[in-house]
């Protein structure tokens, strides 16, 4: 499954912008590159993050329901 660039909402209601998918230089694992679209106490708006693609696309349990960790908006 692809992760197209664009705006995504985390299941905890925070917005991020996916920039693309990168490859780990040693393992070739696919990593989603994204940035925060909000200010947080420890990290400024615009901070860059990476997460394994498999984890980015997985579902998590919230109040007994399976929901996407990130959903394109």
C-alpha positions in Angstrom: 0.0 0.0 0.0 1.3 3.4 -0.9 1.4 6.5 1.4 0.7 9.5 -0.9 1.9 12.9 0.2 -0.6 15.1 1.9 -2.3 15.9 5.1 -3.0 13.1 7.6 -4.7 13.0 11.0 -3.2 10.9 13.8 -5.8 8.9 15.8 -5.1 11.3 18.8 -6.4 14.2 16.6 -3.1 15.8 15.6 -2.4 16.8 12.0 0.7 16.0 10.0 1.9 16.4 6.5 3.4 13.3 4.8 6.3 14.3 2.5 7.1 10.9 1.1 8.5 7.5 1.8 12.3 7.0 2.2 14.4 3.9 2.4 16.6 3.1 5.4 20.2 3.2 4.1 21.2 -0.1 5.7 18.1 -2.2 5.8 16.1 -0.7 2.9 13.1 -0.6 5.3 10.5 1.9 4.0 10.1 4.9 6.3 7.3 7.5 6.1 8.7 11.0 6.4 6.2 13.5 7.8 6.1 16.8 9.7 4.0 18.2 12.5 1.4 20.8 11.6 0.9 22.0 15.2 3.0 23.4 18.1 3.8 21.1 21.0 5.6 21.8 24.3 8.6 19.8 23.4 8.7 20.1 19.6 8.0 23.1 17.4 5.5 23.1 14.5 7.2 21.8 11.4 9.4 19.2 13.2 10.2 16.3 10.9 9.5 12.7 11.9 10.0 9.2 10.4 8.1 6.0 11.2 8.3 2.6 9.6 5.7 2.4 6.8 4.2 -0.7 8.3 3.6 1.0 11.6 2.3 4.2 9.9 -0.4 2.1 8.1 -1.3 -0.2 11.0 -4.5 0.0 13.1 -4.5 0.7 16.8 -7.1 0.0 19.4 -9.0 3.0 20.8 -12.0 2.4 23.2 -12.2 -1.2 22.0 -12.2 -0.3 18.3 -9.6 -0.8 15.7 -8.8 2.5 14.0 -6.1 3.7 11.6 -3.0 5.2 13.3 -3.0 7.9 10.5 -5.8 8.7 8.1 -5.5 10.9 5.0 -7.7 14.0 5.3 
